[in-house]
């Protein structure tokens, strides 16, 4: 599985980039995942691939538990979806799905750290591997 | 207002401590807030003050938006509540209130970063100050 996490934000704090890098490293054995920072919506639109399954992270739609995110990742693996773009930031775009990782508005860098951690947690759940709460 | 954020966890990643320190610094003009890491439940119980208003962070109760957290902080300020303990971690304890900052299970250090960021966001909202989404 290929994940690209697009973060629309002028600045991402260094400690969030470090958190993301740590989960990227841990996720290496499960999938390919990459953070792509873009400055604004037009830069985002230039980067997005038509072929990718598009997910927008929002604070107002379906709320996901860690278990239901794991189920989603597993179902993508079973279907033909192998390339997933997840978009964080204050932009409007067409997408196949919307995830809500929190009912709260969050700093985009922090939201990226949460998303990476949840994808890592999802793979641990799928593989029946322990992960502290 | 005095906040103590107790995190029951053997380890908190360095980047989360840096995130927390950054929000602690930014929050300096609004309140006193401090992270207290404890290794386990018995260490927590020794640290907790009877006089403090106790809030447990959980993944299953009332889900808060950033605006409703701001309203809560404001209402504490208007009532006699000036000392608040927020507890993160897999422990059972009596409390006055439970907050859910996400329906997902999260690394306790990450949960602390989210909570600090949300309290900072809450004060920005209360004071009508701008804060990017």
Interface residues (C-beta under 8 A of the other chain):
Chain A: X9 X13 X14 X15 X16 X18 X19 X22 X59 X63 X64 X65 X66 X69 X90 X101 X102 X103 X104 X105 X106 X107 X108 X110 X113 X114 X117 X118 X121 X132 X133
Chain B: X13 X14 X15 X16 X18 X19 X22 X59 X63 X64 X65 X66 X69 X90 X101 X102 X103 X104 X105 X106 X107 X110 X113 X114 X117 X118 X121 X132 X133
